Amino acid sequence: MKTQIKLISLCFPFVILSCSAPSEKQNTFTSIEKKSNEVVLSEEQFKSIKIQLGSTENRSLSGSIKANGMLDVPPQNLVSISAPLGGFVKSTELLQGMHVKKGQVVVILEHPDYIQLQQDYLDNKNQLEFLEQEYNRQLDLSKENVNALKALQHSKATYFSTKAKVEGLKAKLKLVNINPADIESGEIKNFVNVISPIAGFVSQVNVNIGMHVNPTDIMFRIVDTEHVHAEAQVFEKDIPKLKIGQTAHILLSNESKDRLARVFLIGKEITPERTVRVHCHLEGEDANLIPGTYFSATIETGINSVSALPLSAIVNFEAKYYVFVEKDAATHRYELLEIRTGASDGGYMEIDSPLNDFQNKIVVSGAFELLNALKNVEE
């Protein structure tokens, strides 16, 4: 029994030693320490990674700007049709997507006010002829000093007042597409035709038979797709890179091949989303394009002299870009900094973030190894 106890006592220290040996080796490997976004390398790791330091450089890069937007048409190519004097919808054949010609009747309206308007015009028109003759008669009498000045003035005022009323009624008739000449020939209509001022496609129909519409109601919207342009939303930081005439590659959300366009106008107002509208003209008109279609755009900005770093210095982590900077050379301590990037060309990438305080402190070789070390510490 004593012999067995001695054997157990001898084996017990051996078990402790055999369990503790791997932990010492593991501690040697994890000599990287983590403080927020910092890593500290051991001397062996520093020699193994072979870190090289550098600074940002001025480089001439062929740049581009990424943007999103929507197809649109100029204001003169989009028409909202209303009823100038209101009325009841008598008939219409329009449906969304139908093509209409310029001058085509899009809806017929009827209302008792149309009849009254034509009657008023005829009454005042007939009365105007009598008043004109009376005014001329009083004018001739005044030249011979036969009538009183008061009679002439009254005749003149009545004549010109009625004449103005006739002209106003004539303008109202033309507004509702009624020819005054037809009324003078004795033709009075109880309906009016509303016509399309442009050729295009019907995008909205907001009426039905028997519906009463007011002058402020929009009955139809007609869009002319002969000149569809691209309205891109570009972030304000990229606006200084834009110039009129630059090439843009437009990729519509429902297409797999991009279309070429040119920057035509650059907006002068910044939206609450900190973007500026950039008006681009598509090369080659396409009447099949639909306003309101979303797209992504790549605008070529040409050769620009920018502050840049080699791609080996920049790491991408969780959809963001970072660089490592040396904080303490003696302890091999490095800090991870988030940066804003721009164009990439020839193995270099534009840096929009100020890094002037880190001259010869930016890790240009070994950044990926440092990122892996930082992630290992987190795990």
C-alpha positions in Angstrom: 0.0 0.0 0.0 2.8 2.4 0.8 4.5 1.7 -2.5 1.3 2.7 -4.4 1.1 6.0 -2.5 4.7 6.9 -3.4 4.0 6.2 -7.1 1.0 8.5 -7.1 2.9 11.3 -5.4 5.6 11.0 -8.0 3.2 11.2 -10.9 1.2 14.2 -9.6 3.9 16.8 -10.2 4.5 15.4 -13.7 0.8 16.0 -14.5 1.0 19.6 -13.4 4.1 20.2 -15.5 2.7 18.6 -18.6 -0.4 20.7 -18.4 1.4 24.0 -17.7 3.9 23.7 -20.6 1.4 24.5 -23.5 0.1 27.5 -21.6 3.6 29.0 -21.5 4.0 28.5 -25.3 0.5 30.1 -25.8 1.5 33.2 -23.7 4.5 33.7 -25.9 2.4 33.7 -29.0 -0.2 36.2 -27.7 2.3 38.8 -26.6 0.2 41.3 -28.7 -1.8 43.5 -26.3 -5.0 45.3 -27.2 -6.0 48.7 -26.0 -9.0 49.9 -27.9 -7.7 50.0 -31.5 -4.0 49.5 -30.7 -1.7 46.5 -30.9 1.7 46.0 -29.3 4.1 43.5 -30.9 6.8 41.5 -29.3 10.3 41.8 -30.6 10.1 38.5 -32.4 6.8 39.4 -34.0 8.1 42.8 -35.1 11.1 41.2 -36.8 8.8 38.6 -38.4 6.4 41.1 -39.9 9.1 43.4 -41.2 7.1 46.6 -40.9 8.0 49.5 -43.1 6.9 53.1 -42.4 6.2 55.9 -44.9 4.1 59.1 -45.6 1.4 60.2 -48.0 2.6 61.2 -51.4 1.3 63.6 -54.1 0.3 61.4 -57.0 -1.5 62.0 -60.3 -4.3 59.5 -60.3 -7.0 58.8 -62.9 -10.0 59.2 -60.7 -13.8 58.5 -60.7 -16.8 59.4 -58.6 -19.5 57.0 -57.6 -23.1 58.3 -57.4 -26.7 57.3 -57.6 -29.6 59.0 -59.2 -32.9 58.8 -61.1 -33.9 59.4 -64.7 -35.9 62.5 -65.2 -37.2 64.8 -68.0 -37.0 68.6 -68.3 -40.0 70.7 -67.0 -41.1 71.5 -70.6 -41.4 67.8 -71.3 -43.7 67.1 -68.4 -47.3 68.5 -68.6 -50.0 68.5 -66.0 -53.4 69.0 -67.6 -56.2 70.7 -65.6 -59.6 72.3 -66.4 -59.1 76.1 -66.6 -62.8 76.8 -65.6 -63.7 73.4 -64.0 -66.5 71.2 -65.2 -67.9 67.7 -65.4 -66.1 64.9 -67.3 -68.3 64.0 -70.2 -65.9 61.6 -72.0 -62.2 60.5 -72.1 -60.4 57.5 -73.6 -57.0 58.0 -72.0 -55.3 55.2 -70.1 -51.9 55.1 -68.5 -49.2 54.3 -71.0 -51.1 55.5 -74.1 -49.4 57.8 -76.6 -51.0 61.1 -77.4 -50.3 63.6 -80.1 -49.9 67.3 -79.7 -53.3 69.0 -80.1 -55.2 65.7 -79.5 -58.4 65.9 -77.4 -57.8 64.2 -74.1 -61.1 64.9 -72.3 -64.4 66.6 -73.0 -65.9 68.7 -70.2 -69.4 70.1 -69.8 -70.9 72.7 -67.5 -73.7 75.3 -67.6 -71.1 78.0 -67.0 -69.8 77.4 -70.5 -73.1 78.3 -72.0 -73.4 81.4 -69.8 -69.9 82.5 -70.9 -70.8 82.3 -74.5 -74.1 84.2 -73.9 -72.3 86.9 -72.1 -69.8 87.2 -74.9 -72.6 87.6 -77.5 -74.6 90.1 -75.5 -71.5 92.3 -74.9 -70.3 91.9 -78.5 -73.6 93.1 -79.9 -73.9 95.9 -77.4 -70.3 97.0 -78.3 -71.3 97.7 -81.9 -74.1 100.1 -80.7 -71.9 101.8 -78.1 -69.1 102.3 -80.7 -71.6 104.1 -83.1 -72.9 106.2 -80.2 -69.4 107.2 -79.1 -68.5 108.2 -82.7 -71.8 110.2 -82.9 -71.1 112.1 -79.7 -67.5 112.7 -80.8 -68.8 114.3 -84.0 -71.3 116.5 -82.1 -68.6 117.7 -79.7 -66.5 118.9 -82.6 -69.4 121.1 -83.7 -70.1 122.2 -80.0 -73.6 120.8 -80.2 -73.6 118.4 -77.2 -72.4 118.7 -73.7 -69.0 117.5 -72.7 -70.6 115.2 -70.0 -72.5 113.2 -72.6 -69.3 112.6 -74.6 -67.4 111.5 -71.5 -70.3 109.1 -70.5 -70.4 107.6 -74.0 -66.7 107.1 -74.1 -66.5 105.4 -70.7 -69.3 103.1 -71.5 -67.9 102.1 -74.9 -64.3 101.4 -73.6 -65.6 99.5 -70.6 -67.7 97.2 -72.7 -64.9 96.8 -75.2 -62.6 95.6 -72.3 -65.3 93.2 -71.1 -65.6 91.7 -74.6 -61.8 91.2 -74.8 -61.8 89.5 -71.4 -64.6 87.2 -72.4 -62.9 86.4 -75.7 -59.7 85.4 -73.7 -61.7 83.1 -71.4 -63.3 81.5 -74.5 -59.9 80.8 -76.0 -58.7 79.5 -72.6 -61.4 76.7 -72.8 -60.7 76.1 -76.5 -63.9 77.8 -77.8 -63.5 79.8 -81.0 -65.3 83.3 -80.6 -65.9 83.3 -84.4 -68.1 80.2 -84.0 -70.2 81.9 -81.4 -70.7 85.0 -83.5 -72.0 82.8 -86.2 -74.7 81.5 -83.8 -73.1 78.3 -82.6 -73.2 77.8 -78.8 -71.7 74.7 -77.3 -72.5 73.1 -74.0 -69.1 71.3 -73.8 -65.4 72.1 -74.2 -62.5 70.1 -75.5 -59.3 69.9 -73.5 -56.3 69.2 -75.7 -52.7 68.0 -75.1 -50.1 70.8 -75.5 -47.3 68.2 -76.2 -46.9 64.8 -77.7 -46.0 62.0 -75.2 -47.2 59.2 -73.0 -49.9 59.4 -70.4 -48.3 58.8 -67.0 -51.3 59.6 -64.8 -55.1 59.5 -65.1 -57.0 61.0 -62.2 -60.5 61.3 -63.6 -63.5 59.2 -64.6 -66.8 59.9 -66.4 -69.2 62.1 -64.5 -66.5 63.4 -62.1 -66.5 67.1 -61.3 -63.1 68.7 -61.5 -61.9 72.1 -60.2 -59.4 74.4 -61.9 -56.7 73.3 -59.4 -57.3 69.5 -60.0 -54.8 67.6 -62.2 -56.7 65.4 -64.6 -53.7 63.9 -66.5 -49.9 64.0 -66.6 -48.3 63.6 -70.0 -44.5 63.0 -70.3 -42.4 63.4 -73.4 -39.6 60.8 -73.2 -37.8 62.1 -76.3 -35.2 63.8 -74.0 -34.7 61.8 -70.8 -31.7 62.8 -68.8 -29.9 61.4 -65.7 -30.0 63.4 -62.4 -27.2 62.1 -60.3 -26.8 62.9 -56.6 -23.1 63.6 -55.9 -21.7 64.1 -52.4 -20.5 67.6 -51.7 -16.9 66.4 -51.0 -16.7 65.2 -54.6 -18.1 68.4 -56.3 -14.6 70.1 -56.7 -13.6 67.2 -59.0 -16.5 67.6 -61.4 -16.4 69.5 -64.6 -18.8 70.1 -67.5 -18.3 67.5 -70.2 -16.9 64.7 -68.1 -17.9 61.2 -69.1 -20.4 59.3 -66.9 -21.2 55.6 -67.1 -24.9 55.1 -66.2 -26.1 51.6 -65.2 -29.9 51.4 -64.9 -31.4 49.2 -62.2 -33.2 47.1 -64.9 -30.2 46.8 -67.2 -26.9 44.9 -67.2 -25.0 47.1 -69.6 -24.1 50.7 -68.8 -24.9 53.8 -71.0 -22.6 56.7 -71.7 -23.6 60.2 -70.7 -21.9 63.6 -70.3 -22.0 66.0 -67.4 -24.1 68.9 -68.6 -25.0 71.0 -65.5 -23.7 71.0 -61.9 -26.2 72.1 -59.2 -25.5 75.1 -56.9 -27.5 73.9 -53.9 -26.7 71.3 -51.3 -29.5 69.1 -50.2 -30.1 68.1 -46.5 -28.4 64.8 -47.4 -25.3 66.8 -48.3 -25.5 66.0 -52.0 -25.6 68.1 -55.1 -27.7 67.4 -58.2 -25.6 66.8 -61.4 -27.5 66.9 -64.7 -26.1 64.4 -67.3 -27.2 64.0 -70.9 -27.4 60.5 -72.2 -25.7 59.8 -75.6 -28.4 58.6 -78.0 -32.0 59.4 -77.2 -34.2 56.4 -76.2 -37.9 57.0 -76.1 -38.3 53.6 -74.2 -36.6 55.0 -71.1 -39.0 55.6 -68.2 -38.5 58.7 -66.0 -38.1 57.7 -62.3 -35.9 54.7 -63.1 -33.0 54.4 -60.6 -29.4 54.1 -61.7 -25.8 54.0 -60.4 -23.2 56.1 -62.0 -19.4 56.3 -62.3 -18.2 59.7 -63.4 -14.7 59.9 -64.8 -12.9 62.9 -63.3 -9.6 62.6 -65.3 -6.1 63.0 -64.0 -5.9 64.7 -60.6 -2.9 65.4 -58.3 -4.0 64.0 -54.9 -2.6 62.8 -51.6 -2.2 59.1 -51.9 -0.9 55.9 -50.2 0.1 52.6 -51.7 -2.6 49.9 -51.5 -0.4 47.9 -49.2 -0.9 50.6 -46.5 -4.7 50.4 -46.6 -6.8 47.7 -45.0 -10.5 47.1 -45.4 -12.3 46.0 -42.3 -16.1 45.8 -42.0 -16.7 47.9 -45.1 -14.4 50.7 -43.9 -10.9 51.7 -44.7 -8.0 52.0 -42.2 -4.3 52.6 -41.9 -1.9 51.8 -39.0 0.3 54.5 -37.6 3.3 54.0 -35.3 2.6 55.4 -31.8 5.8 54.2 -30.0 8.8 52.8 -31.8 10.4 51.5 -28.6 7.5 49.3 -27.6 6.3 48.6 -31.2 2.9 50.0 -30.5 0.6 50.8 -33.5 -2.8 52.4 -33.7 -5.6 51.7 -36.2 -7.1 54.9 -37.8 -10.2 55.1 -40.0 -9.7 57.1 -43.2 -11.7 58.4 -46.2 -10.5 57.2 -49.6 -11.0 58.3 -53.2 -9.8 57.1 -56.5 -7.5 54.1 -57.0 -5.0 53.8 -59.8 -1.6 52.3 -60.5 -1.3 50.6 -57.0 -2.1 53.8 -55.1 -5.3 55.1 -53.5 -6.4 58.7 -52.9 -6.6 59.7 -49.2 -9.2 62.3 -48.2 -8.3 62.3 -44.5 -5.6 64.6 -43.0 -2.5 62.5 -42.2 0.1 65.2 -42.1 0.7 64.7 -38.4 2.0 61.2 -39.2 4.9 61.9 -41.5 7.1 58.7 -41.7 4.8 57.1 -39.2 2.3 55.3 -41.5 2.7 51.6 -41.9 3.1 51.0 -45.7 4.2 47.4 -45.4 2.8 44.9 -42.9 -0.6 46.5 -42.4 -2.5 43.3 -43.1 -0.4 41.4 -40.6 -1.1 44.0 -38.0 -4.9 43.8 -38.7 -4.8 40.0 -38.3 -2.9 40.4 -35.1 -5.5 42.9 -33.8 -8.3 40.5 -34.7 -6.5 37.6 -33.0 -6.3 39.6 -29.8 -10.0 40.3 -30.0 -10.8 36.6 -30.4 
